[in-house]
């Protein structure tokens, strides 16, 4: 599987460890973050680039996921979710990492590098990467509604106050 990583200075050290870990597990890792530490760099472009790459890969039939890091993970998740076709989830424990895939078919996760040790973050990523989407009808239906709203601004047969 190809895994895209986006981060800013807060996740730079994590990204190096994660890249080695995922590569050793047989994944192809593509890095979209800074090459050197800059305490005033900005995360949006790094995370958006990683998210775009995931969508491009998936549209081309390449099995691909993304991981974005920052201090809290919040802004990074928000940035990734601005990319059409991305379902980015903020994860902080085993359950949220697994449910992101099982129920939401998330294709990107966000982790707060200042909220977890590198070992914890590595485990969260492994839980996410190794968990399949459940394919349960209710989850498929909900994801389709999200995609429909993203594309059209409405959901068929549902009231969406705009």
QUIFENLIN-V136278 format. One record per pair of residues at least 12 apart in sequence whose C-alpha atoms are under 7 Angstrom apart, sorted by the first residue. I is the first residue (numbers start at 1). J is the second residue. D is the distance in Angstrom with one decimal. If there is no record, write none. Layout:
# QUIFENLIN-V136278
I|J|D ; I|J|D
This chain:
# QUIFENLIN-V136278
1|27|5.1 ; 1|28|6.2 ; 1|63|5.3 ; 1|64|5.7 ; 2|27|5.8 ; 2|28|4.6 ; 2|29|5.8 ; 2|63|6.3 ; 2|64|4.7 ; 2|65|6.6 ; 3|27|6.9 ; 3|28|6.2 ; 3|29|4.9 ; 3|30|6.2 ; 3|64|5.6 ; 3|65|5.0 ; 3|66|5.3 ; 4|29|5.9 ; 4|30|4.8 ; 4|31|5.9 ; 4|50|5.4 ; 4|54|6.7 ; 4|65|6.3 ; 4|66|4.5 ; 4|67|6.2 ; 5|30|6.2 ; 5|31|4.9 ; 5|32|5.8 ; 5|50|5.9 ; 5|66|5.8 ; 5|67|4.9 ; 5|68|5.6 ; 6|31|6.3 ; 6|32|4.8 ; 6|33|5.0 ; 6|46|5.0 ; 6|47|4.7 ; 6|50|5.3 ; 6|67|6.4 ; 6|68|4.6 ; 6|69|6.4 ; 7|33|5.0 ; 7|43|6.1 ; 7|46|5.9 ; 7|47|6.3 ; 7|68|5.5 ; 7|69|4.7 ; 7|70|5.9 ; 8|33|6.0 ; 8|34|6.4 ; 8|41|6.5 ; 8|42|6.3 ; 8|43|4.9 ; 8|46|6.9 ; 8|70|6.1 ; 9|37|5.5 ; 9|38|5.9 ; 9|39|5.9 ; 9|41|6.7 ; 10|70|5.2 ; 10|71|5.3 ; 10|113|6.3 ; 11|69|5.2 ; 11|70|5.3 ; 11|113|5.4 ; 14|118|5.9 ; 18|122|6.4 ; 32|46|5.5 ; 32|49|6.5 ; 32|50|5.8 ; 33|46|5.2 ; 43|76|6.6 ; 44|76|6.6 ; 44|79|5.5 ; 47|68|5.9 ; 47|76|6.0 ; 47|79|6.3 ; 47|80|5.6 ; 48|79|5.9 ; 48|80|5.1 ; 48|83|6.7 ; 50|66|6.5 ; 51|66|6.5 ; 51|80|5.4 ; 51|83|6.5 ; 51|86|6.6 ; 52|83|6.4 ; 54|66|6.2 ; 55|85|6.2 ; 55|86|6.7 ; 65|107|5.0 ; 65|108|5.7 ; 66|107|6.2 ; 66|108|4.3 ; 66|109|6.4 ; 67|108|5.5 ; 67|109|5.0 ; 67|110|5.8 ; 68|109|6.3 ; 68|110|4.8 ; 68|111|6.5 ; 69|110|5.7 ; 69|111|5.1 ; 69|112|5.9 ; 69|113|6.0 ; 70|111|6.8 ; 70|112|5.3 ; 70|113|5.5 ; 71|112|5.0 ; 71|113|5.1 ; 71|114|4.9 ; 72|111|6.9 ; 72|112|3.9 ; 72|113|6.5 ; 72|114|6.2 ; 72|115|6.4 ; 73|90|6.6 ; 73|110|5.2 ; 73|111|4.7 ; 73|112|4.0 ; 74|90|6.9 ; 76|110|6.4 ; 77|89|6.5 ; 77|90|6.3 ; 77|110|5.4 ; 86|107|6.3 ; 86|108|6.9 ; 87|106|4.8 ; 87|107|5.7 ; 87|108|6.2 ; 88|106|5.7 ; 88|107|6.3 ; 88|108|4.5 ; 88|109|5.2 ; 88|110|6.8 ; 89|106|6.4 ; 89|108|6.5 ; 89|109|4.8 ; 89|110|6.0 ; 90|109|5.8 ; 90|110|4.7 ; 90|111|6.1 ; 91|109|6.5 ; 91|110|6.2 ; 91|111|5.9 ; 92|111|6.8 ; 93|124|6.6 ; 94|124|6.1 ; 94|127|6.6 ; 97|124|5.9 ; 97|127|6.0 ; 97|128|5.0 ; 98|127|5.8 ; 98|128|5.4 ; 98|131|5.8 ; 101|128|6.4 ; 101|131|6.1 ; 101|132|6.0 ; 101|133|5.1 ; 102|131|6.7 ; 102|132|5.9 ; 102|133|4.2 ; 102|134|4.9 ; 103|133|6.5 ; 103|134|6.5 ; 103|139|5.6 ; 104|139|6.6 ; 104|143|6.7 ; 105|133|5.3
